[in-house]
Amino acid sequence: MANAMTEHSKKLRAKTAAEWNKRQREAGLVVKVGFVLPKETADQLAEIAEKLGVSRTKAISIMCEKFSKEL
């Protein structure tokens, strides 16, 4: 097994990501948002993200940008 796939490596990457996210929030660069969606809406979001070839977070950003131009 490659070193990158060991449990230890996975835990280190998770820890590093958590620390990075915390620093980004503390700097006011990102905001953590949690919400519950109906399954149909979540499925639509996943489908949009897949079609765009981006993460769900990025898909939401793209939709917000597009919608704000229409206001």
C-alpha positions in Angstrom: 0.0 0.0 0.0 1.3 3.4 -0.9 2.1 5.7 2.1 -0.5 8.2 1.0 -3.2 5.6 1.5 -2.4 4.5 5.1 -4.7 5.4 7.9 -2.0 7.6 9.4 -1.7 9.6 6.2 -5.4 10.0 5.8 -5.7 11.3 9.4 -2.8 13.7 8.8 -4.5 15.1 5.7 -7.9 15.4 7.5 -6.1 17.3 10.3 -4.3 19.6 7.9 -7.6 20.3 6.1 -9.4 21.0 9.3 -6.7 23.4 10.4 -6.6 25.2 7.1 -10.4 25.6 7.1 -10.3 26.9 10.7 -7.7 29.5 9.7 -9.7 30.6 6.7 -12.8 31.0 8.8 -10.9 33.0 11.5 -9.5 35.3 8.7 -13.1 35.9 7.5 -12.3 34.4 4.1 -14.9 31.7 4.3 -18.1 31.0 6.1 -19.2 27.5 7.2 -22.9 27.1 6.2 -25.0 24.1 7.2 -28.4 23.4 5.9 -30.9 20.6 5.2 -32.3 20.2 1.7 -35.1 18.0 0.5 -33.7 15.0 -1.3 -35.0 16.2 -4.7 -33.2 19.5 -4.3 -30.0 17.8 -3.1 -30.2 15.4 -6.1 -30.6 18.4 -8.4 -27.6 20.1 -6.9 -25.5 17.0 -7.3 -26.6 16.6 -10.9 -25.8 20.3 -11.7 -22.4 19.9 -10.1 -21.7 16.7 -12.0 -22.7 18.3 -15.3 -20.5 21.3 -14.6 -17.6 19.1 -13.5 -17.3 20.9 -10.2 -18.0 20.4 -6.5 -21.4 21.1 -5.0 -19.9 24.1 -3.2 -18.6 25.5 -6.5 -21.9 24.8 -8.2 -23.7 26.9 -5.6 -21.2 29.7 -6.2 -21.8 29.5 -9.9 -25.6 29.6 -9.5 -25.3 32.6 -7.1 -23.2 34.5 -9.5 -25.6 33.8 -12.4 -28.6 34.7 -10.3 -27.1 37.9 -9.0 -26.5 39.1 -12.6 -30.2 38.6 -13.3 -31.4 40.7 -10.4 
